[in-house]
Amino acid sequence: MAVQNYRELIVWQKAMDVVELVYQATKIFPKEELYGLTNQVRRAAVSIPSNIAEGQARQSTAEFRNFLSIAQGSRAEVETQIMIAQRLGYLPQQQTDQILNLSEEIKRMIYSLTAKLK
């Protein structure tokens, strides 16, 4: 793979965008959710670019694929938690859609990158 640094990966850059969107969105969550849903979705969001970075920094392609799989799981977790927040009335539909659309794009990019690593 020609990428020398994880920061060059567009999927990592977009995952960083999701982190920003999630942090912005969760600022408006109720205070009683600070140690519940707010913390959970933020940690899952941070996990996406973190696992992409860690995997790319590993010495083997198999390890990179494994970390991409973990990132994919965290991405699905974020989607679920954002949909929960929207259902509970914590997020407007527009913010929900923005995060979910970017998450879907990341999903496709992770699948594509994983396929290229086989």
Backbone atoms as SQL, in Angstrom:
CREATE TABLE atoms (id INTEGER PRIMARY KEY, chain TEXT, resi INTEGER, resn TEXT, atom TEXT, x REAL, y REAL, z REAL);
INSERT INTO atoms VALUES
  (1, 'A', 1, 'MET', 'N', 0.851, -1.177, 0.000),
  (2, 'A', 1, 'MET', 'CA', 0.000, 0.000, 0.000),
  (3, 'A', 1, 'MET', 'C', 0.890, 1.232, 0.000),
  (4, 'A', 2, 'ALA', 'N', 0.579, 2.201, -0.830),
  (5, 'A', 2, 'ALA', 'CA', 1.427, 3.365, -1.039),
  (6, 'A', 2, 'ALA', 'C', 1.301, 4.425, 0.055),
  (7, 'A', 3, 'VAL', 'N', 0.310, 4.315, 0.904),
  (8, 'A', 3, 'VAL', 'CA', 0.096, 5.309, 1.951),
  (9, 'A', 3, 'VAL', 'C', 1.195, 5.184, 3.005),
  (10, 'A', 4, 'GLN', 'N', 1.846, 6.293, 3.300),
  (11, 'A', 4, 'GLN', 'CA', 2.925, 6.302, 4.276),
  (12, 'A', 4, 'GLN', 'C', 2.438, 6.639, 5.679),
  (13, 'A', 5, 'ASN', 'N', 1.288, 7.330, 5.760),
  (14, 'A', 5, 'ASN', 'CA', 0.784, 7.795, 7.044),
  (15, 'A', 5, 'ASN', 'C', -0.736, 7.728, 7.030),
  (16, 'A', 6, 'TYR', 'N', -1.320, 7.312, 8.130),
  (17, 'A', 6, 'TYR', 'CA', -2.781, 7.200, 8.224),
  (18, 'A', 6, 'TYR', 'C', -3.488, 8.513, 7.930),
  (19, 'A', 7, 'ARG', 'N', -2.838, 9.637, 8.200),
  (20, 'A', 7, 'ARG', 'CA', -3.467, 10.947, 7.950),
  (21, 'A', 7, 'ARG', 'C', -3.715, 11.191, 6.472),
  (22, 'A', 8, 'GLU', 'N', -3.050, 10.427, 5.602),
  (23, 'A', 8, 'GLU', 'CA', -3.268, 10.535, 4.159),
  (24, 'A', 8, 'GLU', 'C', -4.539, 9.808, 3.719),
  (25, 'A', 9, 'LEU', 'N', -5.049, 8.925, 4.552),
  (26, 'A', 9, 'LEU', 'CA', -6.235, 8.147, 4.196),
  (27, 'A', 9, 'LEU', 'C', -7.491, 9.019, 4.289),
  (28, 'A', 10, 'ILE', 'N', -8.209, 9.118, 3.203),
  (29, 'A', 10, 'ILE', 'CA', -9.432, 9.912, 3.183),
  (30, 'A', 10, 'ILE', 'C', -10.453, 9.353, 4.162),
  (31, 'A', 11, 'VAL', 'N', -10.483, 8.045, 4.316),
  (32, 'A', 11, 'VAL', 'CA', -11.420, 7.429, 5.258),
  (33, 'A', 11, 'VAL', 'C', -11.107, 7.878, 6.689),
  (34, 'A', 12, 'TRP', 'N', -9.846, 8.023, 7.026),
  (35, 'A', 12, 'TRP', 'CA', -9.469, 8.518, 8.347),
  (36, 'A', 12, 'TRP', 'C', -9.914, 9.970, 8.505),
  (37, 'A', 13, 'GLN', 'N', -9.711, 10.778, 7.473),
  (38, 'A', 13, 'GLN', 'CA', -10.110, 12.183, 7.513),
  (39, 'A', 13, 'GLN', 'C', -11.616, 12.324, 7.707),
  (40, 'A', 14, 'LYS', 'N', -12.379, 11.509, 7.008),
  (41, 'A', 14, 'LYS', 'CA', -13.840, 11.553, 7.143),
  (42, 'A', 14, 'LYS', 'C', -14.276, 11.044, 8.520),
  (43, 'A', 15, 'ALA', 'N', -13.568, 10.069, 9.037),
  (44, 'A', 15, 'ALA', 'CA', -13.869, 9.574, 10.383),
  (45, 'A', 15, 'ALA', 'C', -13.608, 10.670, 11.416),
  (46, 'A', 16, 'MET', 'N', -12.590, 11.468, 11.202),
  (47, 'A', 16, 'MET', 'CA', -12.328, 12.607, 12.082),
  (48, 'A', 16, 'MET', 'C', -13.481, 13.618, 11.996),
  (49, 'A', 17, 'ASP', 'N', -14.040, 13.783, 10.795),
  (50, 'A', 17, 'ASP', 'CA', -15.201, 14.667, 10.639),
  (51, 'A', 17, 'ASP', 'C', -16.394, 14.156, 11.449),
  (52, 'A', 18, 'VAL', 'N', -16.580, 12.837, 11.478),
  (53, 'A', 18, 'VAL', 'CA', -17.663, 12.256, 12.272),
  (54, 'A', 18, 'VAL', 'C', -17.466, 12.571, 13.749),
  (55, 'A', 19, 'VAL', 'N', -16.237, 12.482, 14.220),
  (56, 'A', 19, 'VAL', 'CA', -15.959, 12.802, 15.620),
  (57, 'A', 19, 'VAL', 'C', -16.403, 14.229, 15.924),
  (58, 'A', 20, 'GLU', 'N', -16.030, 15.161, 15.065),
  (59, 'A', 20, 'GLU', 'CA', -16.429, 16.560, 15.267),
  (60, 'A', 20, 'GLU', 'C', -17.943, 16.708, 15.292),
  (61, 'A', 21, 'LEU', 'N', -18.614, 16.085, 14.331),
  (62, 'A', 21, 'LEU', 'CA', -20.081, 16.179, 14.267),
  (63, 'A', 21, 'LEU', 'C', -20.740, 15.585, 15.508),
  (64, 'A', 22, 'VAL', 'N', -20.220, 14.456, 15.970),
  (65, 'A', 22, 'VAL', 'CA', -20.782, 13.812, 17.152),
  (66, 'A', 22, 'VAL', 'C', -20.580, 14.687, 18.390),
  (67, 'A', 23, 'TYR', 'N', -19.405, 15.253, 18.546),
  (68, 'A', 23, 'TYR', 'CA', -19.165, 16.124, 19.698),
  (69, 'A', 23, 'TYR', 'C', -20.072, 17.355, 19.654),
  (70, 'A', 24, 'GLN', 'N', -20.249, 17.938, 18.475),
  (71, 'A', 24, 'GLN', 'CA', -21.158, 19.081, 18.338),
  (72, 'A', 24, 'GLN', 'C', -22.590, 18.674, 18.671),
  (73, 'A', 25, 'ALA', 'N', -23.007, 17.536, 18.162),
  (74, 'A', 25, 'ALA', 'CA', -24.376, 17.075, 18.375),
  (75, 'A', 25, 'ALA', 'C', -24.656, 16.776, 19.841),
  (76, 'A', 26, 'THR', 'N', -23.698, 16.171, 20.513),
  (77, 'A', 26, 'THR', 'CA', -23.937, 15.745, 21.898),
  (78, 'A', 26, 'THR', 'C', -23.868, 16.896, 22.895),
  (79, 'A', 27, 'LYS', 'N', -23.415, 18.050, 22.464),
  (80, 'A', 27, 'LYS', 'CA', -23.418, 19.221, 23.347),
  (81, 'A', 27, 'LYS', 'C', -24.834, 19.589, 23.786),
  (82, 'A', 28, 'ILE', 'N', -25.809, 19.231, 22.959),
  (83, 'A', 28, 'ILE', 'CA', -27.198, 19.603, 23.277),
  (84, 'A', 28, 'ILE', 'C', -27.959, 18.477, 23.987),
  (85, 'A', 29, 'PHE', 'N', -27.308, 17.349, 24.237),
  (86, 'A', 29, 'PHE', 'CA', -27.971, 16.256, 24.953),
  (87, 'A', 29, 'PHE', 'C', -28.255, 16.702, 26.387),
  (88, 'A', 30, 'PRO', 'N', -29.278, 16.132, 26.994),
  (89, 'A', 30, 'PRO', 'CA', -29.576, 16.466, 28.393),
  (90, 'A', 30, 'PRO', 'C', -28.397, 16.126, 29.311),
  (91, 'A', 31, 'LYS', 'N', -28.251, 16.897, 30.362),
  (92, 'A', 31, 'LYS', 'CA', -27.147, 16.689, 31.310),
  (93, 'A', 31, 'LYS', 'C', -27.169, 15.290, 31.928),
  (94, 'A', 32, 'GLU', 'N', -28.366, 14.733, 32.120),
  (95, 'A', 32, 'GLU', 'CA', -28.436, 13.397, 32.725),
  (96, 'A', 32, 'GLU', 'C', -27.868, 12.314, 31.803),
  (97, 'A', 33, 'GLU', 'N', -27.632, 12.642, 30.553),
  (98, 'A', 33, 'GLU', 'CA', -27.042, 11.689, 29.599),
  (99, 'A', 33, 'GLU', 'C', -25.516, 11.793, 29.532),
  (100, 'A', 34, 'LEU', 'N', -24.924, 12.706, 30.305),
  (101, 'A', 34, 'LEU', 'CA', -23.478, 12.932, 30.228),
  (102, 'A', 34, 'LEU', 'C', -22.678, 11.642, 30.397),
  (103, 'A', 35, 'TYR', 'N', -23.056, 10.803, 31.364),
  (104, 'A', 35, 'TYR', 'CA', -22.318, 9.565, 31.604),
  (105, 'A', 35, 'TYR', 'C', -22.992, 8.359, 30.958),
  (106, 'A', 36, 'GLY', 'N', -24.005, 8.616, 30.176),
  (107, 'A', 36, 'GLY', 'CA', -24.710, 7.557, 29.473),
  (108, 'A', 36, 'GLY', 'C', -24.470, 7.668, 27.984),
  (109, 'A', 37, 'LEU', 'N', -25.500, 8.058, 27.279),
  (110, 'A', 37, 'LEU', 'CA', -25.456, 8.101, 25.818),
  (111, 'A', 37, 'LEU', 'C', -24.387, 9.062, 25.283),
  (112, 'A', 38, 'THR', 'N', -24.238, 10.213, 25.919),
  (113, 'A', 38, 'THR', 'CA', -23.231, 11.180, 25.457),
  (114, 'A', 38, 'THR', 'C', -21.844, 10.553, 25.464),
  (115, 'A', 39, 'ASN', 'N', -21.463, 9.984, 26.581),
  (116, 'A', 39, 'ASN', 'CA', -20.152, 9.364, 26.712),
  (117, 'A', 39, 'ASN', 'C', -20.001, 8.186, 25.753),
  (118, 'A', 40, 'GLN', 'N', -21.030, 7.378, 25.652),
  (119, 'A', 40, 'GLN', 'CA', -20.982, 6.174, 24.813),
  (120, 'A', 40, 'GLN', 'C', -20.769, 6.515, 23.336),
  (121, 'A', 41, 'VAL', 'N', -21.555, 7.449, 22.817),
  (122, 'A', 41, 'VAL', 'CA', -21.451, 7.773, 21.394),
  (123, 'A', 41, 'VAL', 'C', -20.148, 8.511, 21.086),
  (124, 'A', 42, 'ARG', 'N', -19.681, 9.325, 22.008),
  (125, 'A', 42, 'ARG', 'CA', -18.404, 10.008, 21.790),
  (126, 'A', 42, 'ARG', 'C', -17.251, 9.007, 21.738),
  (127, 'A', 43, 'ARG', 'N', -17.261, 8.061, 22.657),
  (128, 'A', 43, 'ARG', 'CA', -16.188, 7.051, 22.674),
  (129, 'A', 43, 'ARG', 'C', -16.216, 6.201, 21.400),
  (130, 'A', 44, 'ALA', 'N', -17.397, 5.829, 20.960),
  (131, 'A', 44, 'ALA', 'CA', -17.513, 5.033, 19.734),
  (132, 'A', 44, 'ALA', 'C', -17.025, 5.826, 18.528),
  (133, 'A', 45, 'ALA', 'N', -17.371, 7.114, 18.477),
  (134, 'A', 45, 'ALA', 'CA', -16.944, 7.963, 17.356),
  (135, 'A', 45, 'ALA', 'C', -15.422, 8.089, 17.328),
  (136, 'A', 46, 'VAL', 'N', -14.815, 8.324, 18.483),
  (137, 'A', 46, 'VAL', 'CA', -13.359, 8.449, 18.572),
  (138, 'A', 46, 'VAL', 'C', -12.681, 7.140, 18.173),
  (139, 'A', 47, 'SER', 'N', -13.336, 6.036, 18.424),
  (140, 'A', 47, 'SER', 'CA', -12.781, 4.722, 18.113),
  (141, 'A', 47, 'SER', 'C', -12.610, 4.497, 16.602),
  (142, 'A', 48, 'ILE', 'N', -13.434, 5.129, 15.798),
  (143, 'A', 48, 'ILE', 'CA', -13.358, 4.892, 14.347),
  (144, 'A', 48, 'ILE', 'C', -12.008, 5.351, 13.783),
  (145, 'A', 49, 'PRO', 'N', -11.659, 6.648, 13.859),
  (146, 'A', 49, 'PRO', 'CA', -10.357, 7.047, 13.301),
  (147, 'A', 49, 'PRO', 'C', -9.182, 6.466, 14.085),
  (148, 'A', 50, 'SER', 'N', -9.384, 6.239, 15.376),
  (149, 'A', 50, 'SER', 'CA', -8.297, 5.677, 16.188),
  (150, 'A', 50, 'SER', 'C', -7.905, 4.288, 15.705),
  (151, 'A', 51, 'ASN', 'N', -8.898, 3.457, 15.409),
  (152, 'A', 51, 'ASN', 'CA', -8.600, 2.103, 14.932),
  (153, 'A', 51, 'ASN', 'C', -8.049, 2.104, 13.520),
  (154, 'A', 52, 'ILE', 'N', -8.507, 3.017, 12.688),
  (155, 'A', 52, 'ILE', 'CA', -7.933, 3.137, 11.340),
  (156, 'A', 52, 'ILE', 'C', -6.453, 3.508, 11.453),
  (157, 'A', 53, 'ALA', 'N', -6.150, 4.478, 12.312),
  (158, 'A', 53, 'ALA', 'CA', -4.758, 4.918, 12.503),
  (159, 'A', 53, 'ALA', 'C', -3.893, 3.802, 13.069),
  (160, 'A', 54, 'GLU', 'N', -4.389, 3.141, 14.112),
  (161, 'A', 54, 'GLU', 'CA', -3.598, 2.080, 14.729),
  (162, 'A', 54, 'GLU', 'C', -3.352, 0.938, 13.753),
  (163, 'A', 55, 'GLY', 'N', -4.382, 0.579, 13.006),
  (164, 'A', 55, 'GLY', 'CA', -4.223, -0.502, 12.045),
  (165, 'A', 55, 'GLY', 'C', -3.217, -0.179, 10.954),
  (166, 'A', 56, 'GLN', 'N', -3.264, 1.041, 10.452),
  (167, 'A', 56, 'GLN', 'CA', -2.336, 1.433, 9.392),
  (168, 'A', 56, 'GLN', 'C', -0.900, 1.466, 9.902),
  (169, 'A', 57, 'ALA', 'N', -0.743, 1.760, 11.184),
  (170, 'A', 57, 'ALA', 'CA', 0.596, 1.836, 11.774),
  (171, 'A', 57, 'ALA', 'C', 1.175, 0.464, 12.088),
  (172, 'A', 58, 'ARG', 'N', 0.365, -0.560, 12.067),
  (173, 'A', 58, 'ARG', 'CA', 0.842, -1.921, 12.346),
  (174, 'A', 58, 'ARG', 'C', 1.713, -2.423, 11.201),
  (175, 'A', 59, 'GLN', 'N', 2.436, -3.471, 11.492),
  (176, 'A', 59, 'GLN', 'CA', 3.399, -3.990, 10.524),
  (177, 'A', 59, 'GLN', 'C', 2.826, -4.999, 9.540),
  (178, 'A', 60, 'SER', 'N', 1.584, -5.410, 9.756),
  (179, 'A', 60, 'SER', 'CA', 1.060, -6.429, 8.854),
  (180, 'A', 60, 'SER', 'C', -0.296, -6.033, 8.280),
  (181, 'A', 61, 'THR', 'N', -0.536, -6.500, 7.082),
  (182, 'A', 61, 'THR', 'CA', -1.805, -6.257, 6.407),
  (183, 'A', 61, 'THR', 'C', -2.953, -6.919, 7.158),
  (184, 'A', 62, 'ALA', 'N', -2.711, -8.107, 7.696),
  (185, 'A', 62, 'ALA', 'CA', -3.759, -8.816, 8.439),
  (186, 'A', 62, 'ALA', 'C', -4.189, -8.007, 9.659),
  (187, 'A', 63, 'GLU', 'N', -3.234, -7.414, 10.349),
  (188, 'A', 63, 'GLU', 'CA', -3.577, -6.580, 11.508),
  (189, 'A', 63, 'GLU', 'C', -4.361, -5.344, 11.076),
  (190, 'A', 64, 'PHE', 'N', -3.960, -4.736, 9.967),
  (191, 'A', 64, 'PHE', 'CA', -4.672, -3.566, 9.464),
  (192, 'A', 64, 'PHE', 'C', -6.119, -3.930, 9.159),
  (193, 'A', 65, 'ARG', 'N', -6.331, -5.057, 8.495),
  (194, 'A', 65, 'ARG', 'CA', -7.695, -5.506, 8.193),
  (195, 'A', 65, 'ARG', 'C', -8.495, -5.714, 9.479),
  (196, 'A', 66, 'ASN', 'N', -7.871, -6.278, 10.493),
  (197, 'A', 66, 'ASN', 'CA', -8.548, -6.500, 11.764),
  (198, 'A', 66, 'ASN', 'C', -8.975, -5.168, 12.395),
  (199, 'A', 67, 'PHE', 'N', -8.092, -4.191, 12.394),
  (200, 'A', 67, 'PHE', 'CA', -8.432, -2.894, 12.971),
  (201, 'A', 67, 'PHE', 'C', -9.495, -2.173, 12.145),
  (202, 'A', 68, 'LEU', 'N', -9.500, -2.381, 10.837),
  (203, 'A', 68, 'LEU', 'CA', -10.571, -1.818, 10.007),
  (204, 'A', 68, 'LEU', 'C', -11.913, -2.442, 10.370),
  (205, 'A', 69, 'SER', 'N', -11.894, -3.724, 10.681),
  (206, 'A', 69, 'SER', 'CA', -13.109, -4.405, 11.113),
  (207, 'A', 69, 'SER', 'C', -13.621, -3.818, 12.435),
  (208, 'A', 70, 'ILE', 'N', -12.718, -3.543, 13.341),
  (209, 'A', 70, 'ILE', 'CA', -13.100, -2.922, 14.614),
  (210, 'A', 70, 'ILE', 'C', -13.668, -1.526, 14.372),
  (211, 'A', 71, 'ALA', 'N', -13.029, -0.769, 13.476),
  (212, 'A', 71, 'ALA', 'CA', -13.526, 0.572, 13.134),
  (213, 'A', 71, 'ALA', 'C', -14.931, 0.479, 12.553),
  (214, 'A', 72, 'GLN', 'N', -15.164, -0.541, 11.736),
  (215, 'A', 72, 'GLN', 'CA', -16.491, -0.741, 11.140),
  (216, 'A', 72, 'GLN', 'C', -17.533, -1.011, 12.236),
  (217, 'A', 73, 'GLY', 'N', -17.168, -1.782, 13.220),
  (218, 'A', 73, 'GLY', 'CA', -18.073, -2.048, 14.333),
  (219, 'A', 73, 'GLY', 'C', -18.383, -0.783, 15.119),
  (220, 'A', 74, 'SER', 'N', -17.370, 0.021, 15.368),
  (221, 'A', 74, 'SER', 'CA', -17.576, 1.286, 16.082),
  (222, 'A', 74, 'SER', 'C', -18.456, 2.229, 15.276),
  (223, 'A', 75, 'ARG', 'N', -18.290, 2.213, 13.969),
  (224, 'A', 75, 'ARG', 'CA', -19.106, 3.048, 13.089),
  (225, 'A', 75, 'ARG', 'C', -20.571, 2.655, 13.198),
  (226, 'A', 76, 'ALA', 'N', -20.848, 1.362, 13.203),
  (227, 'A', 76, 'ALA', 'CA', -22.224, 0.882, 13.337),
  (228, 'A', 76, 'ALA', 'C', -22.791, 1.249, 14.714),
  (229, 'A', 77, 'GLU', 'N', -21.938, 1.198, 15.718),
  (230, 'A', 77, 'GLU', 'CA', -22.343, 1.592, 17.066),
  (231, 'A', 77, 'GLU', 'C', -22.746, 3.071, 17.101),
  (232, 'A', 78, 'VAL', 'N', -21.963, 3.915, 16.456),
  (233, 'A', 78, 'VAL', 'CA', -22.298, 5.347, 16.391),
  (234, 'A', 78, 'VAL', 'C', -23.644, 5.546, 15.706),
  (235, 'A', 79, 'GLU', 'N', -23.841, 4.875, 14.578),
  (236, 'A', 79, 'GLU', 'CA', -25.120, 4.998, 13.863),
  (237, 'A', 79, 'GLU', 'C', -26.290, 4.645, 14.788),
  (238, 'A', 80, 'THR', 'N', -26.173, 3.527, 15.476),
  (239, 'A', 80, 'THR', 'CA', -27.244, 3.072, 16.365),
  (240, 'A', 80, 'THR', 'C', -27.502, 4.086, 17.467),
  (241, 'A', 81, 'GLN', 'N', -26.454, 4.588, 18.079),
  (242, 'A', 81, 'GLN', 'CA', -26.610, 5.535, 19.178),
  (243, 'A', 81, 'GLN', 'C', -27.163, 6.878, 18.706),
  (244, 'A', 82, 'ILE', 'N', -26.791, 7.285, 17.520),
  (245, 'A', 82, 'ILE', 'CA', -27.339, 8.533, 16.966),
  (246, 'A', 82, 'ILE', 'C', -28.826, 8.352, 16.675),
  (247, 'A', 83, 'MET', 'N', -29.210, 7.191, 16.161),
  (248, 'A', 83, 'MET', 'CA', -30.635, 6.939, 15.909),
  (249, 'A', 83, 'MET', 'C', -31.417, 6.885, 17.226),
  (250, 'A', 84, 'ILE', 'N', -30.813, 6.336, 18.270),
  (251, 'A', 84, 'ILE', 'CA', -31.450, 6.329, 19.587),
  (252, 'A', 84, 'ILE', 'C', -31.657, 7.768, 20.066),
  (253, 'A', 85, 'ALA', 'N', -30.611, 8.579, 19.938),
  (254, 'A', 85, 'ALA', 'CA', -30.701, 9.978, 20.365),
  (255, 'A', 85, 'ALA', 'C', -31.798, 10.719, 19.604),
  (256, 'A', 86, 'GLN', 'N', -31.904, 10.446, 18.323),
  (257, 'A', 86, 'GLN', 'CA', -32.946, 11.099, 17.518),
  (258, 'A', 86, 'GLN', 'C', -34.326, 10.633, 17.966),
  (259, 'A', 87, 'ARG', 'N', -34.476, 9.352, 18.214),
  (260, 'A', 87, 'ARG', 'CA', -35.766, 8.805, 18.673),
  (261, 'A', 87, 'ARG', 'C', -36.178, 9.372, 20.026),
  (262, 'A', 88, 'LEU', 'N', -35.190, 9.661, 20.873),
  (263, 'A', 88, 'LEU', 'CA', -35.472, 10.218, 22.192),
  (264, 'A', 88, 'LEU', 'C', -35.700, 11.737, 22.151),
  (265, 'A', 89, 'GLY', 'N', -35.543, 12.297, 20.961),
  (266, 'A', 89, 'GLY', 'CA', -35.782, 13.730, 20.805),
  (267, 'A', 89, 'GLY', 'C', -34.589, 14.607, 21.143),
  (268, 'A', 90, 'TYR', 'N', -33.406, 14.007, 21.234),
  (269, 'A', 90, 'TYR', 'CA', -32.201, 14.759, 21.562),
  (270, 'A', 90, 'TYR', 'C', -31.576, 15.427, 20.346),
  (271, 'A', 91, 'LEU', 'N', -31.856, 14.895, 19.154),
  (272, 'A', 91, 'LEU', 'CA', -31.246, 15.420, 17.927),
  (273, 'A', 91, 'LEU', 'C', -32.311, 15.694, 16.879),
  (274, 'A', 92, 'PRO', 'N', -32.166, 16.810, 16.169),
  (275, 'A', 92, 'PRO', 'CA', -33.066, 17.051, 15.040),
  (276, 'A', 92, 'PRO', 'C', -32.702, 16.137, 13.868),
  (277, 'A', 93, 'GLN', 'N', -33.655, 15.903, 13.004),
  (278, 'A', 93, 'GLN', 'CA', -33.464, 14.993, 11.875),
  (279, 'A', 93, 'GLN', 'C', -32.291, 15.418, 10.991),
  (280, 'A', 94, 'GLN', 'N', -32.113, 16.706, 10.794),
  (281, 'A', 94, 'GLN', 'CA', -31.042, 17.186, 9.915),
  (282, 'A', 94, 'GLN', 'C', -29.663, 16.791, 10.441),
  (283, 'A', 95, 'GLN', 'N', -29.439, 16.955, 11.731),
  (284, 'A', 95, 'GLN', 'CA', -28.159, 16.563, 12.322),
  (285, 'A', 95, 'GLN', 'C', -27.975, 15.055, 12.265),
  (286, 'A', 96, 'THR', 'N', -29.038, 14.340, 12.548),
  (287, 'A', 96, 'THR', 'CA', -28.999, 12.877, 12.485),
  (288, 'A', 96, 'THR', 'C', -28.608, 12.433, 11.077),
  (289, 'A', 97, 'ASP', 'N', -29.279, 12.977, 10.081),
  (290, 'A', 97, 'ASP', 'CA', -29.003, 12.613, 8.693),
  (291, 'A', 97, 'ASP', 'C', -27.573, 12.929, 8.288),
  (292, 'A', 98, 'GLN', 'N', -27.064, 14.059, 8.739),
  (293, 'A', 98, 'GLN', 'CA', -25.701, 14.460, 8.387),
  (294, 'A', 98, 'GLN', 'C', -24.692, 13.422, 8.899),
  (295, 'A', 99, 'ILE', 'N', -24.860, 13.002, 10.140),
  (296, 'A', 99, 'ILE', 'CA', -23.946, 12.007, 10.720),
  (297, 'A', 99, 'ILE', 'C', -24.120, 10.646, 10.049),
  (298, 'A', 100, 'LEU', 'N', -25.374, 10.238, 9.850),
  (299, 'A', 100, 'LEU', 'CA', -25.630, 8.933, 9.242),
  (300, 'A', 100, 'LEU', 'C', -25.140, 8.862, 7.796),
  (301, 'A', 101, 'ASN', 'N', -25.297, 9.936, 7.044),
  (302, 'A', 101, 'ASN', 'CA', -24.827, 9.950, 5.654),
  (303, 'A', 101, 'ASN', 'C', -23.306, 9.831, 5.583),
  (304, 'A', 102, 'LEU', 'N', -22.608, 10.552, 6.450),
  (305, 'A', 102, 'LEU', 'CA', -21.149, 10.463, 6.472),
  (306, 'A', 102, 'LEU', 'C', -20.702, 9.074, 6.944),
  (307, 'A', 103, 'SER', 'N', -21.423, 8.523, 7.903),
  (308, 'A', 103, 'SER', 'CA', -21.115, 7.178, 8.379),
  (309, 'A', 103, 'SER', 'C', -21.268, 6.148, 7.261),
  (310, 'A', 104, 'GLU', 'N', -22.299, 6.292, 6.473),
  (311, 'A', 104, 'GLU', 'CA', -22.517, 5.378, 5.345),
  (312, 'A', 104, 'GLU', 'C', -21.373, 5.478, 4.331),
  (313, 'A', 105, 'GLU', 'N', -20.902, 6.679, 4.093),
  (314, 'A', 105, 'GLU', 'CA', -19.771, 6.878, 3.187),
  (315, 'A', 105, 'GLU', 'C', -18.511, 6.199, 3.745),
  (316, 'A', 106, 'ILE', 'N', -18.289, 6.353, 5.032),
  (317, 'A', 106, 'ILE', 'CA', -17.143, 5.714, 5.684),
  (318, 'A', 106, 'ILE', 'C', -17.259, 4.198, 5.592),
  (319, 'A', 107, 'LYS', 'N', -18.465, 3.682, 5.777),
  (320, 'A', 107, 'LYS', 'CA', -18.684, 2.234, 5.670),
  (321, 'A', 107, 'LYS', 'C', -18.212, 1.712, 4.311),
  (322, 'A', 108, 'ARG', 'N', -18.623, 2.376, 3.253),
  (323, 'A', 108, 'ARG', 'CA', -18.222, 1.955, 1.905),
  (324, 'A', 108, 'ARG', 'C', -16.707, 2.058, 1.720),
  (325, 'A', 109, 'MET', 'N', -16.121, 3.106, 2.261),
  (326, 'A', 109, 'MET', 'CA', -14.677, 3.300, 2.118),
  (327, 'A', 109, 'MET', 'C', -13.892, 2.228, 2.882),
  (328, 'A', 110, 'ILE', 'N', -14.362, 1.866, 4.066),
  (329, 'A', 110, 'ILE', 'CA', -13.684, 0.819, 4.834),
  (330, 'A', 110, 'ILE', 'C', -13.791, -0.515, 4.097),
  (331, 'A', 111, 'TYR', 'N', -14.973, -0.840, 3.572),
  (332, 'A', 111, 'TYR', 'CA', -15.119, -2.082, 2.799),
  (333, 'A', 111, 'TYR', 'C', -14.176, -2.096, 1.602),
  (334, 'A', 112, 'SER', 'N', -14.097, -0.979, 0.910),
  (335, 'A', 112, 'SER', 'CA', -13.233, -0.887, -0.259),
  (336, 'A', 112, 'SER', 'C', -11.751, -1.040, 0.124),
  (337, 'A', 113, 'LEU', 'N', -11.348, -0.355, 1.170),
  (338, 'A', 113, 'LEU', 'CA', -9.964, -0.452, 1.621),
  (339, 'A', 113, 'LEU', 'C', -9.631, -1.873, 2.071),
  (340, 'A', 114, 'THR', 'N', -10.541, -2.496, 2.786),
  (341, 'A', 114, 'THR', 'CA', -10.336, -3.875, 3.234),
  (342, 'A', 114, 'THR', 'C', -10.169, -4.811, 2.036),
  (343, 'A', 115, 'ALA', 'N', -10.990, -4.621, 1.017),
  (344, 'A', 115, 'ALA', 'CA', -10.892, -5.459, -0.190),
  (345, 'A', 115, 'ALA', 'C', -9.549, -5.266, -0.889),
  (346, 'A', 116, 'LYS', 'N', -9.045, -4.050, -0.903),
  (347, 'A', 116, 'LYS', 'CA', -7.764, -3.777, -1.538),
  (348, 'A', 116, 'LYS', 'C', -6.601, -4.396, -0.768),
  (349, 'A', 117, 'LEU', 'N', -6.807, -4.649, 0.498),
  (350, 'A', 117, 'LEU', 'CA', -5.731, -5.210, 1.335),
  (351, 'A', 117, 'LEU', 'C', -5.675, -6.736, 1.283),
  (352, 'A', 118, 'LYS', 'N', -6.603, -7.359, 0.565),
  (353, 'A', 118, 'LYS', 'CA', -6.620, -8.843, 0.503),
  (354, 'A', 118, 'LYS', 'C', -5.665, -9.366, -0.534);
